[in-house]
């Protein structure tokens, strides 16, 4: 059992995978100085410039080169710096990486990981704060992962690197310094939720940084006498439908909370599916808590107006518990 | 073309050029195979057996042959939407290709890609691509993988002149030069970006000058002169294989049909197209070979054999079954089940 930060956990995972498999390499802007968040610190010295490769500010090229290098038999780890910048490389990710295996009839796979640091962080404003995970869940061929803790960032990044599928791997910028215990050296399975708390009255489902709001809300509610189950979905595509169903069958109430815009968010997919399949098990409507459909503002008080908080989750839970 | 001292083959000399006649006869034969494949594909289109768009390369066969005949089977090629000729020249099976055009079982992509996603990874052909210029990045990436592994292979992309106005032209060529990758970029410059004259929408002196500005040694060649192109590509590939970094070739040509099989080609003067037929790379090479003393019936045999082959290829594709329906759900991704009832 070792304590490390969310950022260090990812670095350790990448380092170990690069030692395990000589075809694993990373490319992105400013990697030679350790990455813009320090998440590659030490790796350039350890692996040299070919395997921890700098890149011009050419996101489309970074992603497209990774596609070619993956088709060419290597396992690239793409650093996009900010999820927002990956929008400059959407053709390469959506039309190329996600499609190549299918449109070429299975002749090749595209084993690459795209790291897209996401979310609100230190007044980064509209072009450096977005949570766009739901976009990628819409694209056949992509796996979408949003880890919330060091142990998951370690184990899921390992699995993402070992996966033969293109994986959109979204780390939350506000979690880089979060410390936690990492208790094993093994990859964690993609497509499995983590059960953070068991309960009988209500299920709160979340991913990424908002998981911590969900946990805090559950603690508050517990003091008020409610028994709350908290699920960290971790992988959005494929999502762990069966285990989410099991939880909601038991509790009859579900809140899906996420930082991204509520309209068209992945919470909508979960809510629709649960409402459809578990209609008779539900004691209350499935509630979504996401951001209003506005860009992220710069001023902290304005930024906070769109944030999904523990207090909001708890307040919604209290309403549902009365149903 | 300078004589290859290792070539044990017949040679001839025309207008000061020393010619490797066996090699050029093979080029002539392969160009006819591409032409006949495209004619069969157009027939299939007319007969409504090809339902999606096809982009014929009639008139541009010289580039497919001039480039690919200088690539080894383990070299990489990434192509464009107009990729039938490149794919055949790289060594793909015509029968599987035609089945793919008709969306049939036994196609190169099991009927899931069609004309615009023809691929044969077994011969290093990493796919035609429906997005203009997308193959430039893929080629740079494949070249980076080759370099990382210390191999002496080359990655090549062939793209049209329309591609030079997309970002990947700048980003991908810059990348290849910065990392000195073993990559050959060939612009198939037919003067039209889809149905718009490229010159009308392009500032500056054109593809080779842009590539040269990024630092790639760049040459401009008559892409309909397969003898000249063969030589230019041979030199470029040798330099790249020797570790000399990326090279660029702008090969001028002319598309003798519409942009797609459905394009009536109303934007080009008929006289221009008619005149262009006199510069067709196949008849030019045939003339060169005839001038070097090759008998006309040998050349006619190439044409006849190619048409017979591709007629049979088309008949085979017509008789082939549709892919089984479960293929629609195969090869999406390893993780997760794509069927609707699974989520």
Interface residues (C-beta under 8 A of the other chain):
Chain A: X25 X50 X51 X53 X55 X56 X58 X60 X61 X63 X64 X65 X66 X67 X68 X69 X70 X71 X72 X73 X74 X76 X91 X92 X95 X96 X100 X101 X102 X103 X104 X105 X106 X107 X108 X109 X140 X141 X142 X143 X163 X164 X165 X166 X190 X191 X237 X238 X239 X241 X273
Chain B: X76 X78 X107 X108 X109 X110 X111 X112 X113 X117 X119 X120 X121 X122 X126 X127 X129 X130 X131 X134 X136 X137 X138 X139 X140 X141 X142 X143 X144 X145 X146 X147 X148 X149 X155 X167 X168 X171 X172 X174 X175 X178 X179 X330 X331 X332 X333 X334 X335 X336 X337 X338 X343
